[in-house]
Amino acid sequence: MMNWTGHVLVDVGIAAVCAMIGKKEPSQLTLEDLDAAADEVERYYFSGALNSYLTCVFMNSEYVQPGTGAKKDESRKRYADRILRAHRAEPDAAAKGETCVFSGLPATHRIHRGQMPLLTGEDVLNFFPAAAGGLFVAGPYLTALQALPLGGRRSEGKLLIAHSDAPALTLALARTFVEDNRRLLTLAMSGGLPNTDGPDERLPREQASYDTVKKRPKFPDAKAAFTLIGADLLGVLKRRRDALENPHEFVSLDVYWLSSSGQGPSLDLFSVPSYLIRFLARVTQALTSTAWDRTIARGWAVEAVKKAASPTRKNAKKPLTLTGPGRSKNAVLEDLFAIYEYGFVDKPSAHRFVRRHLLSDLRGNIARAEDCSWDLTELFLKEVLLMSPERVLRIREFADALAAYIEAKNDLSLYHRVTYAKYSWMFRAGLVKAQRASAKKADLLFSFEDYLQVFEAEDSTGVADWSLVRDLICIRMVEQLHKSGWLTPERVKEEDTEEEEQAV
């Protein structure tokens, strides 16, 4: 764990300190900056407002120990001086002659799971060098590590953090989370948290959490961890905020969702590959940003419909359908991440994304013509599916030819065949019929080579998928027919296509 995850935790802690102080990179931090960060952390952590959060990060630390009075105050002061201000503290006798595992500097402290997550658990025993019984670390790194919870979010009872091989991206996301936590702590320390569970209009990026035993609000909880990260990553890339000096560079992101609970320590890791980062960076640019924003909005709408149909609040007259990052899942972002769930591009998941979000509406029917965007689809094909530009061009040209033919012949039947065919033979039958009709006028709709290059050529996964290609053709064809004015509500009535829609 120390070879990678431990360094990630420290990196995010350092990023949190930079965000708190307003520095752009760790090299700018001074001892005085660490002093200011430690003062802020001390004010928050010993207030009691963060206890439900800190117990999953710093197990059994002084931050979460109960008690009041002068003796307790003295205990907390000693702990703050030794741990929060470790950069100023005298070295432990046990650390004499040892080396910091994170920096190679002389170590000043020997720490355990109270100061760093995931070191041990009830059924977990870690072995340390020379049977030291702890981890050796230099003071400044221990101070920064204590800021880790502020650089992440409490999500479904666990700590959610993000770490990139581009330090500026790690810092940009940590800055977003620090702002969230400061906002929530201001509410908590002023008694402004809702006395209930679930969605609340006062919490724009989380849901309220209530302790029914102690009869008081707990620190709010962000739901749908991967949707939250996806939405925040999109926001950072859209604003740039120095997160990527070059939006086309290859950088990746790792999402850590962990708990250091003694009874059940856990770690879930999800990697966002560089190809997906590049897609998200590019999709926010002018050519595709409007279509992408509409697509994301439909993802929230799906969740709103689900929540309205199945309210979770007991005895509620009207179900709350508040959606958004930290409040609910977004179907688009969840399905986009699912493509990479197993560490590679999962072809069925990618096809499902195309059909569900680039071609279909909320009911699974062909979307409104204005919501079919070939520019967005083409970007997805190139960046996510890694489809060659030549194959993308052939699919587009084939779809354009079909659209031109349908418009010229006013062939609503072919439109239905192409759009709603359930099986490949049904689709081919429609194409053959149109090909025969075009042959009568010695002007073939497509050539044998065209068909092979579009439908039988293998893509980046080594598999030819007719239904995916059909969906891509539909997206382009619908867009073109809409632009030309042929595809109107009056021409394609819902009752005329109901049977075919249900077949799909």
PyMOL commands that set and color helices and strands:
alter all, ss='L'
color gray80, all
select helices_A, chain A and resi 5-21+26-28+31-45+51-54+62-64+70-84+93-95+129-131+139-146+148-151+167-189+225-239+274-283+286-309+331-338+347-359+369-371+374-383+389-409+412-420+424-439+448-456+466-484+494-503
alter helices_A, ss='H'
color red, helices_A
select strands_A, chain A and resi 109-111+135-137+153-155+158-164+207-211+216-221+253-259+266-272
alter strands_A, ss='S'
color yellow, strands_A
deselect
rebuild
show_as cartoon
